[in-house]
Amino acid sequence: MTCTYKGWNVKQVPQCKPKYCGQAPLINNGYVKSSTGVQFGDTVTYKCYGGYRALKDTITCRETGQWEDTPSCTATKCPQRPPINDGMKDTLFGDGVSYGSVVRFTCDDGYEVVGVRWSSVRRTERGLAVTRSSVRVRVTHTNSDVAHRKFVQLPRPL
């Protein structure tokens, strides 16, 4: 702006406005729970789907006009189950320890499964939900696909 004999050469005084970061980035296995805006200093809070968790859940729009690094929702993990005597453990789905994994126990000839034969765990808004098969099953043919196969429909993440 320059002061001339007629006054200032610009009628409107410049303003300082916060930088624009744009729409909050999307994340895998989660969603935007809340946002205070899309400009410098504003924050976005994320929520992971059931069975997933993040180490941090809030990001801030930086002075550079860029969002901080987005959180990463990773599958929750269960401790590794020890092997059983006179039988074996099969992983039917997943890696055997991550959310949604299903593990099945079968017994050698002459032994029977007593207790939980297979189970899956999922996290919900209200806590953990466990799906189990607790029937007493006598295994007669360990080499038979028919005797050992049980197809399981997994619960969907919330």
Secondary structure, 3 states (H helix, E strand, C coil): CCEECCEECCCCCCCCCCCECCCCCCCCCEEEEEECCCECCCEEEEEECCCEECCCCEEEECCCCCECCCCCCEECECCCCCCCCCEEEEEEECCCCECCCEEEEEECCCCEECCCCEEEEEEECCEEEEEEECCCEECCCCCCHHHHCCCCCCCCCC
